[in-house]
Amino acid sequence: MTPATDASPLMATYPPPPVTFVRGRGSYLWDDAGRRYLDMLSGLAVTSLGHAHPAVTEAVATQAATLVHVSNLFGTDVGPEVARTLDRLVGDGEPVGGQVFFCNSGAEANECAIKLARRFGGRGRHVVVSAYGGFHGRTLATLHATGQPDKHEVYQPLPEGFRHVPWHDVDALAAAMDPSVTAVLLEPVQGEGGVNPANAAYFAGVRRLCDERGALLMVDEVQTGLGRTGRWFGFQHFDVRPDVVTVAKALGNGVPIGACWARADVAGVFQPGDHATTFGGQPLATAAARAVLQVMQDEDVPARAARAGERFAAGLGALPGVVDVRGLGLLLGVELDGHDARQVAAALLDDGLVVNAVTASALRLAPSLLVSDDEVDRAVAMIAAALARASDRDAPGVAP
Ligand SMILES: Cc1ncc(COP(=O)(O)O)c(C=O)c1O
């Protein structure tokens, strides 16, 4: 059968792309016509050091020429080093003595957490509770953990053992935590759900409930982790210690890698053969992660993100057409005053600014954590101009 010549060779899981990018550097991208764009999305919070960071490029090129992959049947030297660094960052500078399983994505990091929780709970204690509005991935189990029922319907039946509670409601969680519950899985800021931050009182309440009922507190830091919120991890804003932490996105600055960290006694329930991955922890991806974590520590990216985030939020919050700016550090949701966020995001792309509409009424900004003040100010000015045009267009009496 000959396909129609204009048919895409890719499955239609995303709408047709509006732009084709061919090159990036720092906070900038270039399309196939040579046009430059200011990137305030970082490939969905992934390129946290900007595009083509020289230290990461060098590390990947050197490792690619040395050893890319041998499988987990054999030892390699980079993965354990990255695991130790992650453990130290989970402890905010002090090693915690936890252990890491490397994988290739955020969903896989959460799959590992869910399996770990089931193994930890044992038979009859296997339920993972998560929050409505949360997002944890698109594999069948992580899709069920994702608290967005509209995404579940076409894939029913989903794996059992998941329960959802209203976000930011400790009483609802208490009511849901019967003896079948082995873990609670939450984001510190619901990213895909609209950039909705938690607060310290909620996380303290969740920690207390988990302690009382013998359940694990598992924090999904796939989008928030590694400096983005102004701390190494989002949970560090809330002064709680989780039992399991998952990361991915920023860890490889675009090279696919995920990781599930767990407290030593929790990690210790896995025996050889309980969980596995072909690619996870391979030298190429972990060499990228080693370089990323080194640059992040050298540049103190949490402090940079906190500072730049304040500047960004202040600039955006003062704009006509913006009713609220929420989030932490450089993960920001910009609630618009009645404008369609998808239309505004499309207009901004035409203007040369990359953002996305995280809900129908809010833009998401997740720039490089090395973003400059000038770049922040430019982005604010471009958003101001786009909102002013949208207001003129939507003003009463103006013909569509
Ligand atoms: C909080 C969170 N968890 C998990 C995932 C899934 O990660 P991946 O797309 O790498 O599987 C995402 C992706 O956006 C996420 O934001």
The ligand as an SDF file (V2000), in Angstrom:
LIG
                    3D

 16 16  0  0  0  0  0  0  0  0999 V2000
    5.4570   15.8050   37.0590 C   0  0  0  0  0  0  0  0  0  0  0  0
    5.6630   14.9100   35.8860 C   0  0  0  0  0  0  0  0  0  0  0  0
    5.7890   13.5950   36.0880 N   0  0  0  0  0  0  0  0  0  0  0  0
    5.9900   12.7440   35.0720 C   0  0  0  0  0  0  0  0  0  0  0  0
    6.0430   13.1930   33.7780 C   0  0  0  0  0  0  0  0  0  0  0  0
    6.2660   12.2200   32.6550 C   0  0  0  0  0  0  0  0  0  0  0  0
    7.5570   12.3620   32.1580 O   0  0  0  0  0  0  0  0  0  0  0  0
    7.9330   11.7530   30.7250 P   0  0  0  0  0  0  0  0  0  0  0  0
    7.1570   12.5020   29.7000 O   0  0  0  0  0  0  0  0  0  0  0  0
    9.4180   11.9750   30.6390 O   0  0  0  0  0  0  0  0  0  0  0  0
    7.5840   10.3080   30.7660 O   0  0  0  0  0  0  0  0  0  0  0  0
    5.9130   14.5560   33.5140 C   0  0  0  0  0  0  0  0  0  0  0  0
    5.9400   15.0670   32.1380 C   0  0  0  0  0  0  0  0  0  0  0  0
    5.5650   16.1570   31.8410 O   0  0  0  0  0  0  0  0  0  0  0  0
    5.7140   15.4370   34.5960 C   0  0  0  0  0  0  0  0  0  0  0  0
    5.5730   16.7610   34.4060 O   0  0  0  0  0  0  0  0  0  0  0  0
  1  2  1  0
  2  3  1  0
  2 15  2  0
  3  4  2  0
  4  5  1  0
  5  6  1  0
  5 12  2  0
  6  7  1  0
  7  8  1  0
  8  9  2  0
  8 10  1  0
  8 11  1  0
 12 13  1  0
 12 15  1  0
 13 14  2  0
 15 16  1  0
M  END
$$$$
